[in-house]
Amino acid sequence: MFIVYTYTIQYLCLQCEFFFREIKVVKSLSITLMSIHQNGPMREKAKKMYKILEETPPRLIIYDMWHMDAKLSLKIIYLFSGLFVTILQFAYL
C-alpha cells in the first residue's frame, strides 16, 4: 500500500509540473509573437493571452463544485512529498 501512495504522489507532482511547464511555454510563445509582430491582430491576441496568464493564476476546477488554485495544490503536494522523504530518512537511520 505504501508503494501505491508513493507512485500516486510522484504522478501528481509530475502532472502539476507538466501543467506549469505548458503555461511557461505559452507565455514565452506569446512574448515571441509580440516581438515579431509590432501591430495587428496577432499582436493583440498574443498580448491578451499573456495578460490573462499574468493577471489570473491558473485554477483547477474540481468536478465543477469548487475552484482550487493550482499553486496551492502544488505546495500541498511538495509538503507531503517532503514529509514522506523525512519519514523515510528517520526510518532508515
mmCIF file as gemmi writes it, N, C-alpha and C atoms, coordinates in Angstrom:
data_model
loop_
_atom_site.group_PDB
_atom_site.id
_atom_site.type_symbol
_atom_site.label_atom_id
_atom_site.label_alt_id
_atom_site.label_comp_id
_atom_site.label_asym_id
_atom_site.label_entity_id
_atom_site.label_seq_id
_atom_site.pdbx_PDB_ins_code
_atom_site.Cartn_x
_atom_site.Cartn_y
_atom_site.Cartn_z
_atom_site.occupancy
_atom_site.B_iso_or_equiv
_atom_site.pdbx_formal_charge
_atom_site.auth_seq_id
_atom_site.auth_asym_id
_atom_site.pdbx_PDB_model_num
ATOM 1 N N . MET Axp A 1 ? 0.82 -1.193 0 1 0 ? 1 A 1
ATOM 2 C CA . MET Axp A 1 ? 0 0 0 1 0 ? 1 A 1
ATOM 3 C C . MET Axp A 1 ? 0.865 1.259 0 1 0 ? 1 A 1
ATOM 4 N N . PHE Axp A 2 ? 1.987 1.169 0.7 1 0 ? 2 A 1
ATOM 5 C CA . PHE Axp A 2 ? 2.904 2.283 0.793 1 0 ? 2 A 1
ATOM 6 C C . PHE Axp A 2 ? 3.464 2.664 -0.58 1 0 ? 2 A 1
ATOM 7 N N . ILE Axp A 3 ? 3.733 1.667 -1.4 1 0 ? 3 A 1
ATOM 8 C CA . ILE Axp A 3 ? 4.265 1.903 -2.748 1 0 ? 3 A 1
ATOM 9 C C . ILE Axp A 3 ? 3.216 2.583 -3.62 1 0 ? 3 A 1
ATOM 10 N N . VAL Axp A 4 ? 1.962 2.228 -3.446 1 0 ? 4 A 1
ATOM 11 C CA . VAL Axp A 4 ? 0.894 2.865 -4.221 1 0 ? 4 A 1
ATOM 12 C C . VAL Axp A 4 ? 0.809 4.348 -3.891 1 0 ? 4 A 1
ATOM 13 N N . TYR Axp A 5 ? 0.922 4.692 -2.624 1 0 ? 5 A 1
ATOM 14 C CA . TYR Axp A 5 ? 0.902 6.1 -2.226 1 0 ? 5 A 1
ATOM 15 C C . TYR Axp A 5 ? 2.097 6.847 -2.817 1 0 ? 5 A 1
ATOM 16 N N . THR Axp A 6 ? 3.248 6.202 -2.801 1 0 ? 6 A 1
ATOM 17 C CA . THR Axp A 6 ? 4.447 6.823 -3.356 1 0 ? 6 A 1
ATOM 18 C C . THR Axp A 6 ? 4.27 7.126 -4.832 1 0 ? 6 A 1
ATOM 19 N N . TYR Axp A 7 ? 3.782 6.157 -5.581 1 0 ? 7 A 1
ATOM 20 C CA . TYR Axp A 7 ? 3.567 6.372 -7.014 1 0 ? 7 A 1
ATOM 21 C C . TYR Axp A 7 ? 2.489 7.417 -7.273 1 0 ? 7 A 1
ATOM 22 N N . THR Axp A 8 ? 1.483 7.459 -6.434 1 0 ? 8 A 1
ATOM 23 C CA . THR Axp A 8 ? 0.434 8.466 -6.594 1 0 ? 8 A 1
ATOM 24 C C . THR Axp A 8 ? 0.985 9.869 -6.387 1 0 ? 8 A 1
ATOM 25 N N . ILE Axp A 9 ? 1.791 10.062 -5.353 1 0 ? 9 A 1
ATOM 26 C CA . ILE Axp A 9 ? 2.4 11.367 -5.1 1 0 ? 9 A 1
ATOM 27 C C . ILE Axp A 9 ? 3.314 11.754 -6.249 1 0 ? 9 A 1
ATOM 28 N N . GLN Axp A 10 ? 4.111 10.807 -6.744 1 0 ? 10 A 1
ATOM 29 C CA . GLN Axp A 10 ? 5.002 11.101 -7.865 1 0 ? 10 A 1
ATOM 30 C C . GLN Axp A 10 ? 4.21 11.472 -9.115 1 0 ? 10 A 1
ATOM 31 N N . TYR Axp A 11 ? 3.132 10.773 -9.366 1 0 ? 11 A 1
ATOM 32 C CA . TYR Axp A 11 ? 2.31 11.052 -10.537 1 0 ? 11 A 1
ATOM 33 C C . TYR Axp A 11 ? 1.681 12.444 -10.455 1 0 ? 11 A 1
ATOM 34 N N . LEU Axp A 12 ? 1.155 12.794 -9.295 1 0 ? 12 A 1
ATOM 35 C CA . LEU Axp A 12 ? 0.552 14.118 -9.127 1 0 ? 12 A 1
ATOM 36 C C . LEU Axp A 12 ? 1.587 15.226 -9.268 1 0 ? 12 A 1
ATOM 37 N N . CYS Axp A 13 ? 2.764 15.041 -8.703 1 0 ? 13 A 1
ATOM 38 C CA . CYS Axp A 13 ? 3.825 16.042 -8.849 1 0 ? 13 A 1
ATOM 39 C C . CYS Axp A 13 ? 4.227 16.192 -10.308 1 0 ? 13 A 1
ATOM 40 N N . LEU Axp A 14 ? 4.316 15.097 -11.019 1 0 ? 14 A 1
ATOM 41 C CA . LEU Axp A 14 ? 4.687 15.136 -12.433 1 0 ? 14 A 1
ATOM 42 C C . LEU Axp A 14 ? 3.636 15.847 -13.264 1 0 ? 14 A 1
ATOM 43 N N . GLN Axp A 15 ? 2.365 15.576 -13.019 1 0 ? 15 A 1
ATOM 44 C CA . GLN Axp A 15 ? 1.299 16.237 -13.775 1 0 ? 15 A 1
ATOM 45 C C . GLN Axp A 15 ? 1.248 17.733 -13.493 1 0 ? 15 A 1
ATOM 46 N N . CYS Axp A 16 ? 1.446 18.133 -12.25 1 0 ? 16 A 1
ATOM 47 C CA . CYS Axp A 16 ? 1.481 19.565 -11.929 1 0 ? 16 A 1
ATOM 48 C C . CYS Axp A 16 ? 2.665 20.233 -12.601 1 0 ? 16 A 1
ATOM 49 N N . GLU Axp A 17 ? 3.796 19.551 -12.649 1 0 ? 17 A 1
ATOM 50 C CA . GLU Axp A 17 ? 4.969 20.118 -13.318 1 0 ? 17 A 1
ATOM 51 C C . GLU Axp A 17 ? 4.716 20.286 -14.814 1 0 ? 17 A 1
ATOM 52 N N . PHE Axp A 18 ? 4.091 19.312 -15.443 1 0 ? 18 A 1
ATOM 53 C CA . PHE Axp A 18 ? 3.743 19.439 -16.869 1 0 ? 18 A 1
ATOM 54 C C . PHE Axp A 18 ? 2.802 20.613 -17.095 1 0 ? 18 A 1
ATOM 55 N N . PHE Axp A 19 ? 1.856 20.781 -16.194 1 0 ? 19 A 1
ATOM 56 C CA . PHE Axp A 19 ? 0.89 21.867 -16.302 1 0 ? 19 A 1
ATOM 57 C C . PHE Axp A 19 ? 1.594 23.224 -16.265 1 0 ? 19 A 1
ATOM 58 N N . PHE Axp A 20 ? 2.504 23.408 -15.306 1 0 ? 20 A 1
ATOM 59 C CA . PHE Axp A 20 ? 3.191 24.688 -15.189 1 0 ? 20 A 1
ATOM 60 C C . PHE Axp A 20 ? 4.194 24.905 -16.313 1 0 ? 20 A 1
ATOM 61 N N . ARG Axp A 21 ? 4.772 23.836 -16.835 1 0 ? 21 A 1
ATOM 62 C CA . ARG Axp A 21 ? 5.658 23.989 -17.993 1 0 ? 21 A 1
ATOM 63 C C . ARG Axp A 21 ? 4.897 24.46 -19.219 1 0 ? 21 A 1
ATOM 64 N N . GLU Axp A 22 ? 3.703 23.941 -19.414 1 0 ? 22 A 1
ATOM 65 C CA . GLU Axp A 22 ? 2.892 24.387 -20.552 1 0 ? 22 A 1
ATOM 66 C C . GLU Axp A 22 ? 2.523 25.856 -20.434 1 0 ? 22 A 1
ATOM 67 N N . ILE Axp A 23 ? 2.258 26.298 -19.215 1 0 ? 23 A 1
ATOM 68 C CA . ILE Axp A 23 ? 1.954 27.715 -19.002 1 0 ? 23 A 1
ATOM 69 C C . ILE Axp A 23 ? 3.166 28.569 -19.35 1 0 ? 23 A 1
ATOM 70 N N . LYS Axp A 24 ? 4.364 28.121 -18.949 1 0 ? 24 A 1
ATOM 71 C CA . LYS Axp A 24 ? 5.577 28.863 -19.282 1 0 ? 24 A 1
ATOM 72 C C . LYS Axp A 24 ? 5.816 28.894 -20.791 1 0 ? 24 A 1
ATOM 73 N N . VAL Axp A 25 ? 5.517 27.792 -21.467 1 0 ? 25 A 1
ATOM 74 C CA . VAL Axp A 25 ? 5.693 27.747 -22.926 1 0 ? 25 A 1
ATOM 75 C C . VAL Axp A 25 ? 4.741 28.734 -23.609 1 0 ? 25 A 1
ATOM 76 N N . VAL Axp A 26 ? 3.501 28.777 -23.157 1 0 ? 26 A 1
ATOM 77 C CA . VAL Axp A 26 ? 2.532 29.705 -23.748 1 0 ? 26 A 1
ATOM 78 C C . VAL Axp A 26 ? 2.965 31.151 -23.514 1 0 ? 26 A 1
ATOM 79 N N . LYS Axp A 27 ? 3.482 31.454 -22.321 1 0 ? 27 A 1
ATOM 80 C CA . LYS Axp A 27 ? 3.963 32.805 -22.045 1 0 ? 27 A 1
ATOM 81 C C . LYS Axp A 27 ? 5.122 33.177 -22.968 1 0 ? 27 A 1
ATOM 82 N N . SER Axp A 28 ? 6.074 32.268 -23.122 1 0 ? 28 A 1
ATOM 83 C CA . SER Axp A 28 ? 7.225 32.584 -23.976 1 0 ? 28 A 1
ATOM 84 C C . SER Axp A 28 ? 6.826 32.693 -25.444 1 0 ? 28 A 1
ATOM 85 N N . LEU Axp A 29 ? 5.874 31.872 -25.89 1 0 ? 29 A 1
ATOM 86 C CA . LEU Axp A 29 ? 5.409 31.981 -27.271 1 0 ? 29 A 1
ATOM 87 C C . LEU Axp A 29 ? 4.668 33.292 -27.515 1 0 ? 29 A 1
ATOM 88 N N . SER Axp A 30 ? 3.901 33.728 -26.54 1 0 ? 30 A 1
ATOM 89 C CA . SER Axp A 30 ? 3.198 34.999 -26.714 1 0 ? 30 A 1
ATOM 90 C C . SER Axp A 30 ? 4.181 36.169 -26.732 1 0 ? 30 A 1
ATOM 91 N N . ILE Axp A 31 ? 5.239 36.103 -25.936 1 0 ? 31 A 1
ATOM 92 C CA . ILE Axp A 31 ? 6.261 37.151 -25.972 1 0 ? 31 A 1
ATOM 93 C C . ILE Axp A 31 ? 6.981 37.148 -27.315 1 0 ? 31 A 1
ATOM 94 N N . THR Axp A 32 ? 7.261 35.968 -27.835 1 0 ? 32 A 1
ATOM 95 C CA . THR Axp A 32 ? 7.911 35.867 -29.146 1 0 ? 32 A 1
ATOM 96 C C . THR Axp A 32 ? 7.027 36.452 -30.241 1 0 ? 32 A 1
ATOM 97 N N . LEU Axp A 33 ? 5.742 36.12 -30.197 1 0 ? 33 A 1
ATOM 98 C CA . LEU Axp A 33 ? 4.827 36.68 -31.188 1 0 ? 33 A 1
ATOM 99 C C . LEU Axp A 33 ? 4.736 38.194 -31.089 1 0 ? 33 A 1
ATOM 100 N N . MET Axp A 34 ? 4.726 38.716 -29.858 1 0 ? 34 A 1
ATOM 101 C CA . MET Axp A 34 ? 4.657 40.17 -29.704 1 0 ? 34 A 1
ATOM 102 C C . MET Axp A 34 ? 5.924 40.847 -30.215 1 0 ? 34 A 1
ATOM 103 N N . SER Axp A 35 ? 7.071 40.166 -30.107 1 0 ? 35 A 1
ATOM 104 C CA . SER Axp A 35 ? 8.302 40.776 -30.606 1 0 ? 35 A 1
ATOM 105 C C . SER Axp A 35 ? 8.395 40.719 -32.124 1 0 ? 35 A 1
ATOM 106 N N . ILE Axp A 36 ? 7.773 39.733 -32.745 1 0 ? 36 A 1
ATOM 107 C CA . ILE Axp A 36 ? 7.807 39.614 -34.201 1 0 ? 36 A 1
ATOM 108 C C . ILE Axp A 36 ? 6.806 40.568 -34.844 1 0 ? 36 A 1
ATOM 109 N N . HIS Axp A 37 ? 5.578 40.549 -34.357 1 0 ? 37 A 1
ATOM 110 C CA . HIS Axp A 37 ? 4.515 41.388 -34.926 1 0 ? 37 A 1
ATOM 111 C C . HIS Axp A 37 ? 4.382 42.66 -34.097 1 0 ? 37 A 1
ATOM 112 N N . GLN Axp A 38 ? 4.727 43.769 -34.681 1 0 ? 38 A 1
ATOM 113 C CA . GLN Axp A 38 ? 4.68 45.041 -33.959 1 0 ? 38 A 1
ATOM 114 C C . GLN Axp A 38 ? 3.277 45.621 -33.852 1 0 ? 38 A 1
ATOM 115 N N . ASN Axp A 39 ? 2.394 45.258 -34.768 1 0 ? 39 A 1
ATOM 116 C CA . ASN Axp A 39 ? 0.998 45.695 -34.702 1 0 ? 39 A 1
ATOM 117 C C . ASN Axp A 39 ? 0.146 44.688 -35.467 1 0 ? 39 A 1
ATOM 118 N N . GLY Axp A 40 ? -1.146 44.766 -35.26 1 0 ? 40 A 1
ATOM 119 C CA . GLY Axp A 40 ? -2.063 43.878 -35.953 1 0 ? 40 A 1
ATOM 120 C C . GLY Axp A 40 ? -2.789 42.939 -35.014 1 0 ? 40 A 1
ATOM 121 N N . PRO Axp A 41 ? -3.626 42.068 -35.598 1 0 ? 41 A 1
ATOM 122 C CA . PRO Axp A 41 ? -4.443 41.18 -34.764 1 0 ? 41 A 1
ATOM 123 C C . PRO Axp A 41 ? -3.633 40.096 -34.048 1 0 ? 41 A 1
ATOM 124 N N . MET Axp A 42 ? -2.523 39.638 -34.644 1 0 ? 42 A 1
ATOM 125 C CA . MET Axp A 42 ? -1.709 38.603 -33.982 1 0 ? 42 A 1
ATOM 126 C C . MET Axp A 42 ? -1.076 39.154 -32.698 1 0 ? 42 A 1
ATOM 127 N N . ARG Axp A 43 ? -0.597 40.389 -32.758 1 0 ? 43 A 1
ATOM 128 C CA . ARG Axp A 43 ? -0.006 41.002 -31.57 1 0 ? 43 A 1
ATOM 129 C C . ARG Axp A 43 ? -1.053 41.212 -30.488 1 0 ? 43 A 1
ATOM 130 N N . GLU Axp A 44 ? -2.231 41.641 -30.884 1 0 ? 44 A 1
ATOM 131 C CA . GLU Axp A 44 ? -3.296 41.861 -29.901 1 0 ? 44 A 1
ATOM 132 C C . GLU Axp A 44 ? -3.703 40.552 -29.229 1 0 ? 44 A 1
ATOM 133 N N . LYS Axp A 45 ? -3.789 39.475 -30.013 1 0 ? 45 A 1
ATOM 134 C CA . LYS Axp A 45 ? -4.157 38.17 -29.451 1 0 ? 45 A 1
ATOM 135 C C . LYS Axp A 45 ? -3.075 37.668 -28.495 1 0 ? 45 A 1
ATOM 136 N N . ALA Axp A 46 ? -1.803 37.796 -28.904 1 0 ? 46 A 1
ATOM 137 C CA . ALA Axp A 46 ? -0.701 37.367 -28.042 1 0 ? 46 A 1
ATOM 138 C C . ALA Axp A 46 ? -0.638 38.212 -26.774 1 0 ? 46 A 1
ATOM 139 N N . LYS Axp A 47 ? -0.887 39.499 -26.911 1 0 ? 47 A 1
ATOM 140 C CA . LYS Axp A 47 ? -0.881 40.396 -25.756 1 0 ? 47 A 1
ATOM 141 C C . LYS Axp A 47 ? -1.999 40.037 -24.778 1 0 ? 47 A 1
ATOM 142 N N . LYS Axp A 48 ? -3.146 39.699 -25.329 1 0 ? 48 A 1
ATOM 143 C CA . LYS Axp A 48 ? -4.288 39.318 -24.5 1 0 ? 48 A 1
ATOM 144 C C . LYS Axp A 48 ? -4.01 38.003 -23.754 1 0 ? 48 A 1
ATOM 145 N N . MET Axp A 49 ? -3.413 37.017 -24.459 1 0 ? 49 A 1
ATOM 146 C CA . MET Axp A 49 ? -3.081 35.742 -23.817 1 0 ? 49 A 1
ATOM 147 C C . MET Axp A 49 ? -2.074 35.936 -22.687 1 0 ? 49 A 1
ATOM 148 N N . TYR Axp A 50 ? -1.05 36.744 -22.945 1 0 ? 50 A 1
ATOM 149 C CA . TYR Axp A 50 ? -0.038 36.99 -21.922 1 0 ? 50 A 1
ATOM 150 C C . TYR Axp A 50 ? -0.628 37.706 -20.715 1 0 ? 50 A 1
ATOM 151 N N . LYS Axp A 51 ? -1.489 38.676 -20.983 1 0 ? 51 A 1
ATOM 152 C CA . LYS Axp A 51 ? -2.119 39.435 -19.902 1 0 ? 51 A 1
ATOM 153 C C . LYS Axp A 51 ? -3.006 38.528 -19.044 1 0 ? 51 A 1
ATOM 154 N N . ILE Axp A 52 ? -3.736 37.645 -19.683 1 0 ? 52 A 1
ATOM 155 C CA . ILE Axp A 52 ? -4.598 36.714 -18.943 1 0 ? 52 A 1
ATOM 156 C C . ILE Axp A 52 ? -3.764 35.799 -18.055 1 0 ? 52 A 1
ATOM 157 N N . LEU Axp A 53 ? -2.662 35.274 -18.599 1 0 ? 53 A 1
ATOM 158 C CA . LEU Axp A 53 ? -1.822 34.37 -17.81 1 0 ? 53 A 1
ATOM 159 C C . LEU Axp A 53 ? -1.114 35.093 -16.666 1 0 ? 53 A 1
ATOM 160 N N . GLU Axp A 54 ? -0.775 36.346 -16.848 1 0 ? 54 A 1
ATOM 161 C CA . GLU Axp A 54 ? -0.098 37.103 -15.8 1 0 ? 54 A 1
ATOM 162 C C . GLU Axp A 54 ? -1.049 37.553 -14.695 1 0 ? 54 A 1
ATOM 163 N N . GLU Axp A 55 ? -2.244 37.982 -15.064 1 0 ? 55 A 1
ATOM 164 C CA . GLU Axp A 55 ? -3.148 38.566 -14.077 1 0 ? 55 A 1
ATOM 165 C C . GLU Axp A 55 ? -3.932 37.523 -13.291 1 0 ? 55 A 1
ATOM 166 N N . THR Axp A 56 ? -4.307 36.439 -13.922 1 0 ? 56 A 1
ATOM 167 C CA . THR Axp A 56 ? -5.092 35.42 -13.226 1 0 ? 56 A 1
ATOM 168 C C . THR Axp A 56 ? -4.263 34.149 -13.084 1 0 ? 56 A 1
ATOM 169 N N . PRO Axp A 57 ? -4.074 33.672 -11.871 1 0 ? 57 A 1
ATOM 170 C CA . PRO Axp A 57 ? -3.31 32.428 -11.708 1 0 ? 57 A 1
ATOM 171 C C . PRO Axp A 57 ? -4.102 31.247 -12.253 1 0 ? 57 A 1
ATOM 172 N N . PRO Axp A 58 ? -3.417 30.226 -12.715 1 0 ? 58 A 1
ATOM 173 C CA . PRO Axp A 58 ? -4.127 29.038 -13.196 1 0 ? 58 A 1
ATOM 174 C C . PRO Axp A 58 ? -4.953 28.41 -12.081 1 0 ? 58 A 1
ATOM 175 N N . ARG Axp A 59 ? -6.166 28.026 -12.392 1 0 ? 59 A 1
ATOM 176 C CA . ARG Axp A 59 ? -7.055 27.456 -11.391 1 0 ? 59 A 1
ATOM 177 C C . ARG Axp A 59 ? -7.498 26.065 -11.826 1 0 ? 59 A 1
ATOM 178 N N . LEU Axp A 60 ? -7.57 25.175 -10.868 1 0 ? 60 A 1
ATOM 179 C CA . LEU Axp A 60 ? -8.079 23.834 -11.115 1 0 ? 60 A 1
ATOM 180 C C . LEU Axp A 60 ? -9.518 23.783 -10.627 1 0 ? 60 A 1
ATOM 181 N N . ILE Axp A 61 ? -10.426 23.345 -11.482 1 0 ? 61 A 1
ATOM 182 C CA . ILE Axp A 61 ? -11.83 23.214 -11.106 1 0 ? 61 A 1
ATOM 183 C C . ILE Axp A 61 ? -12.108 21.732 -10.888 1 0 ? 61 A 1
ATOM 184 N N . ILE Axp A 62 ? -12.539 21.397 -9.688 1 0 ? 62 A 1
ATOM 185 C CA . ILE Axp A 62 ? -12.736 20.003 -9.328 1 0 ? 62 A 1
ATOM 186 C C . ILE Axp A 62 ? -14.218 19.681 -9.362 1 0 ? 62 A 1
ATOM 187 N N . TYR Axp A 63 ? -14.601 18.856 -10.313 1 0 ? 63 A 1
ATOM 188 C CA . TYR Axp A 63 ? -15.983 18.397 -10.503 1 0 ? 63 A 1
ATOM 189 C C . TYR Axp A 63 ? -16.995 19.528 -10.557 1 0 ? 63 A 1
ATOM 190 N N . ASP Axp A 64 ? -16.567 20.671 -10.985 1 0 ? 64 A 1
ATOM 191 C CA . ASP Axp A 64 ? -17.418 21.844 -11.129 1 0 ? 64 A 1
ATOM 192 C C . ASP Axp A 64 ? -18.096 22.215 -9.804 1 0 ? 64 A 1
ATOM 193 N N . MET Axp A 65 ? -17.474 21.802 -8.686 1 0 ? 65 A 1
ATOM 194 C CA . MET Axp A 65 ? -18.016 22.119 -7.374 1 0 ? 65 A 1
ATOM 195 C C . MET Axp A 65 ? -17.246 23.237 -6.691 1 0 ? 65 A 1
ATOM 196 N N . TRP Axp A 66 ? -15.911 23.182 -6.748 1 0 ? 66 A 1
ATOM 197 C CA . TRP Axp A 66 ? -15.121 24.224 -6.133 1 0 ? 66 A 1
ATOM 198 C C . TRP Axp A 66 ? -13.874 24.465 -6.977 1 0 ? 66 A 1
ATOM 199 N N . HIS Axp A 67 ? -13.335 25.661 -6.808 1 0 ? 67 A 1
ATOM 200 C CA . HIS Axp A 67 ? -12.146 26.061 -7.54 1 0 ? 67 A 1
ATOM 201 C C . HIS Axp A 67 ? -10.948 25.965 -6.609 1 0 ? 67 A 1
ATOM 202 N N . MET Axp A 68 ? -9.854 25.521 -7.175 1 0 ? 68 A 1
ATOM 203 C CA . MET Axp A 68 ? -8.652 25.363 -6.375 1 0 ? 68 A 1
ATOM 204 C C . MET Axp A 68 ? -7.491 26.021 -7.111 1 0 ? 68 A 1
ATOM 205 N N . ASP Axp A 69 ? -6.732 26.832 -6.414 1 0 ? 69 A 1
ATOM 206 C CA . ASP Axp A 69 ? -5.574 27.459 -7.014 1 0 ? 69 A 1
ATOM 207 C C . ASP Axp A 69 ? -4.529 26.381 -7.283 1 0 ? 69 A 1
ATOM 208 N N . ALA Axp A 70 ? -3.985 26.359 -8.494 1 0 ? 70 A 1
ATOM 209 C CA . ALA Axp A 70 ? -3.034 25.313 -8.88 1 0 ? 70 A 1
ATOM 210 C C . ALA Axp A 70 ? -1.764 25.397 -8.048 1 0 ? 70 A 1
ATOM 211 N N . LYS Axp A 71 ? -1.338 26.592 -7.692 1 0 ? 71 A 1
ATOM 212 C CA . LYS Axp A 71 ? -0.126 26.726 -6.894 1 0 ? 71 A 1
ATOM 213 C C . LYS Axp A 71 ? -0.335 26.175 -5.488 1 0 ? 71 A 1
ATOM 214 N N . LEU Axp A 72 ? -1.533 26.32 -4.96 1 0 ? 72 A 1
ATOM 215 C CA . LEU Axp A 72 ? -1.818 25.787 -3.632 1 0 ? 72 A 1
ATOM 216 C C . LEU Axp A 72 ? -1.73 24.268 -3.635 1 0 ? 72 A 1
ATOM 217 N N . SER Axp A 73 ? -2.317 23.627 -4.624 1 0 ? 73 A 1
ATOM 218 C CA . SER Axp A 73 ? -2.251 22.166 -4.68 1 0 ? 73 A 1
ATOM 219 C C . SER Axp A 73 ? -0.824 21.688 -4.88 1 0 ? 73 A 1
ATOM 220 N N . LEU Axp A 74 ? -0.046 22.431 -5.651 1 0 ? 74 A 1
ATOM 221 C CA . LEU Axp A 74 ? 1.354 22.067 -5.86 1 0 ? 74 A 1
ATOM 222 C C . LEU Axp A 74 ? 2.137 22.202 -4.557 1 0 ? 74 A 1
ATOM 223 N N . LYS Axp A 75 ? 1.863 23.246 -3.781 1 0 ? 75 A 1
ATOM 224 C CA . LYS Axp A 75 ? 2.538 23.421 -2.497 1 0 ? 75 A 1
ATOM 225 C C . LYS Axp A 75 ? 2.167 22.295 -1.53 1 0 ? 75 A 1
ATOM 226 N N . ILE Axp A 76 ? 0.924 21.871 -1.554 1 0 ? 76 A 1
ATOM 227 C CA . ILE Axp A 76 ? 0.496 20.77 -0.689 1 0 ? 76 A 1
ATOM 228 C C . ILE Axp A 76 ? 1.204 19.478 -1.076 1 0 ? 76 A 1
ATOM 229 N N . ILE Axp A 77 ? 1.314 19.234 -2.367 1 0 ? 77 A 1
ATOM 230 C CA . ILE Axp A 77 ? 1.999 18.023 -2.825 1 0 ? 77 A 1
ATOM 231 C C . ILE Axp A 77 ? 3.475 18.079 -2.449 1 0 ? 77 A 1
ATOM 232 N N . TYR Axp A 78 ? 4.111 19.259 -2.592 1 0 ? 78 A 1
ATOM 233 C CA . TYR Axp A 78 ? 5.509 19.397 -2.178 1 0 ? 78 A 1
ATOM 234 C C . TYR Axp A 78 ? 5.657 19.16 -0.68 1 0 ? 78 A 1
ATOM 235 N N . LEU Axp A 79 ? 4.712 19.64 0.097 1 0 ? 79 A 1
ATOM 236 C CA . LEU Axp A 79 ? 4.761 19.451 1.539 1 0 ? 79 A 1
ATOM 237 C C . LEU Axp A 79 ? 4.676 17.975 1.893 1 0 ? 79 A 1
ATOM 238 N N . PHE Axp A 80 ? 3.731 17.259 1.277 1 0 ? 80 A 1
ATOM 239 C CA . PHE Axp A 80 ? 3.581 15.832 1.561 1 0 ? 80 A 1
ATOM 240 C C . PHE Axp A 80 ? 4.778 15.021 1.08 1 0 ? 80 A 1
ATOM 241 N N . SER Axp A 81 ? 5.316 15.369 -0.073 1 0 ? 81 A 1
ATOM 242 C CA . SER Axp A 81 ? 6.483 14.619 -0.549 1 0 ? 81 A 1
ATOM 243 C C . SER Axp A 81 ? 7.696 14.907 0.336 1 0 ? 81 A 1
ATOM 244 N N . GLY Axp A 82 ? 7.853 16.153 0.825 1 0 ? 82 A 1
ATOM 245 C CA . GLY Axp A 82 ? 8.938 16.459 1.755 1 0 ? 82 A 1
ATOM 246 C C . GLY Axp A 82 ? 8.782 15.715 3.066 1 0 ? 82 A 1
ATOM 247 N N . LEU Axp A 83 ? 7.555 15.647 3.558 1 0 ? 83 A 1
ATOM 248 C CA . LEU Axp A 83 ? 7.279 14.891 4.78 1 0 ? 83 A 1
ATOM 249 C C . LEU Axp A 83 ? 7.582 13.412 4.582 1 0 ? 83 A 1
ATOM 250 N N . PHE Axp A 84 ? 7.231 12.897 3.441 1 0 ? 84 A 1
ATOM 251 C CA . PHE Axp A 84 ? 7.471 11.489 3.113 1 0 ? 84 A 1
ATOM 252 C C . PHE Axp A 84 ? 8.97 11.191 3.113 1 0 ? 84 A 1
ATOM 253 N N . VAL Axp A 85 ? 9.767 12.057 2.506 1 0 ? 85 A 1
ATOM 254 C CA . VAL Axp A 85 ? 11.214 11.855 2.468 1 0 ? 85 A 1
ATOM 255 C C . VAL Axp A 85 ? 11.808 11.942 3.869 1 0 ? 85 A 1
ATOM 256 N N . THR Axp A 86 ? 11.319 12.864 4.674 1 0 ? 86 A 1
ATOM 257 C CA . THR Axp A 86 ? 11.804 13 6.051 1 0 ? 86 A 1
ATOM 258 C C . THR Axp A 86 ? 11.489 11.747 6.862 1 0 ? 86 A 1
ATOM 259 N N . ILE Axp A 87 ? 10.31 11.217 6.705 1 0 ? 87 A 1
ATOM 260 C CA . ILE Axp A 87 ? 9.938 9.994 7.425 1 0 ? 87 A 1
ATOM 261 C C . ILE Axp A 87 ? 10.808 8.828 6.982 1 0 ? 87 A 1
ATOM 262 N N . LEU Axp A 88 ? 11.09 8.75 5.688 1 0 ? 88 A 1
ATOM 263 C CA . LEU Axp A 88 ? 11.976 7.69 5.196 1 0 ? 88 A 1
ATOM 264 C C . LEU Axp A 88 ? 13.378 7.834 5.773 1 0 ? 88 A 1
ATOM 265 N N . GLN Axp A 89 ? 13.875 9.043 5.9 1 0 ? 89 A 1
ATOM 266 C CA . GLN Axp A 89 ? 15.219 9.246 6.459 1 0 ? 89 A 1
ATOM 267 C C . GLN Axp A 89 ? 15.272 8.8 7.909 1 0 ? 89 A 1
ATOM 268 N N . PHE Axp A 90 ? 14.251 9.111 8.694 1 0 ? 90 A 1
ATOM 269 C CA . PHE Axp A 90 ? 14.242 8.69 10.082 1 0 ? 90 A 1
ATOM 270 C C . PHE Axp A 90 ? 14.037 7.181 10.219 1 0 ? 90 A 1
ATOM 271 N N . ALA Axp A 91 ? 13.354 6.586 9.291 1 0 ? 91 A 1
ATOM 272 C CA . ALA Axp A 91 ? 13.118 5.151 9.369 1 0 ? 91 A 1
ATOM 273 C C . ALA Axp A 91 ? 14.385 4.358 9.082 1 0 ? 91 A 1
ATOM 274 N N . TYR Axp A 92 ? 15.273 4.896 8.238 1 0 ? 92 A 1
ATOM 275 C CA . TYR Axp A 92 ? 16.463 4.139 7.848 1 0 ? 92 A 1
ATOM 276 C C . TYR Axp A 92 ? 17.742 4.641 8.502 1 0 ? 92 A 1
ATOM 277 N N . LEU Axp A 93 ? 17.64 5.472 9.55 1 0 ? 93 A 1
ATOM 278 C CA . LEU Axp A 93 ? 18.846 5.916 10.269 1 0 ? 93 A 1
ATOM 279 C C . LEU Axp A 93 ? 19.286 4.936 11.294 1 0 ? 93 A 1
